[in-house]
Amino acid sequence: MNKILLAEDDNDMRRFLAKALANAGYDVISYDNGASAYERLREEPFNLLLTDIVMPEMDGIELARRATELDPDLKVMFITGFAAVALNAEAEAPQDAKVLSKPFHLRDLVDEVEKMLNAA
């Protein structure tokens, strides 16, 4: 089973996304900040990091950068309401990261996660 690490500081959004992904058959571990999510990534491998960009303590771009230093094969998807700001050239986000702009349909999220995890 594919394991997804979800980092989202909005409690309702985090629960909503975790439930939708679990219902789609994924093993989802979720955290409300980037620092805690990063500590979990140091303990065990995941297939996908799904992270909000704007979060306290450690933002999603920093989390993704550090996470892919730990595991270069980790796939990364950002979820954000700030897509224009999301991945500017200075951001140092992983090159093949996907950005899904809020609001989005859960079906779109599950479809994008599936595509990323099935890509070679």
N, C-alpha and C positions, 0 to 999 in steps of 0.2 A: 504494500500500500504506500502511495506517495505521501510524504510528510511535508506539511506546509507550516512555516512559522509566520504568524500574523502579528504585526505591530501596528496598532491603531489606538490613539489616545481617546477617541470618542467611545464611551462605554456601549451605547446603543448600537453604533455602527459595528464595533468589534464583535459583539454578540451576534448580530444579524449576519455578518459575513462568515463568522465561524460556523454558525448553524447551517448556512447555505452550502458551504464547502463540505461540511461533515455529511450532510444529506446527499451530496454528490459522490460520496465515497472516499473522501480524503481524511487523513489523520491530521487534525489541526490543533496546534498549540498556540495560544494567543497571549500577548502582553500589551500593557497600556503605555509602554514607552520603549524607546530604542535601546537604552542602556540594559534593561532587563532582558530584552530579546537577544541582544548581543551576548550576554552571559550564557544564555541557553544554547546559542549557536556554538559556543566554545566547548560545550559539554557533549553535544551529539550532532550528527549530520542531518540536514534537511534537504529536500529536493527543490523547494521553492521558498523564497522570502517574499512575502506580500506585505508591503509597508506603506503607511501614510508618509508623506514627506514632512509636513509640519507637525512636529511633536516636541514636547519638553525633554530636557536632559540630553538626548541625542536625536538629531533629526534623521529622517529616513535615508537621505543621501549619504550621510556619514555612516549610518548603520550598514547600508548596502556596500559601501566602499570597504569597510572593515570586514564585513561578512565574506566578501569575495576574495579578500586577502587570505582568510582562513580556508576557504573552499572555492577555488577558481571555477569549479563546475556548477556552483549554486546558481540557479535561475532567479532573477529578480523582477518583480512587478511592483510598480509604484501606483498607489491610489491617491488621488489628490483633487482638491478643488482649485488648485493653483497651477494648472497645466502650463501656462505661459512661463511661469517662473521655474517650473519643475526641473528641466534638464538643460539649462544653459551651458555653454561651453566650459565655464569655470567650475561647474558643479562636481566634476570628477566622479560622476555616477558610472556604474558599469555600462560599457558600450552597448550591449545587447539587451539592456533593461527595457521593459515594456511600461508604458504609462497609460493608466485607465483614469479618465477624468470623471469626477463626481459631478452630477449624479449619474449613475449607470444602473442598468437592469442587472439583477442577480444572474440571469441567464447569460448575459454578456460576460460577466466576471467568470462564471464557471466555464464558458466556452474558451475564453482567453487563457485561463489556467490550464485547461486541457491541451490546448494547442502548444503552450510553452513546455509542458511536461512531456508531450509526445514528440517534440522536435528533437532531432539528433544532436 
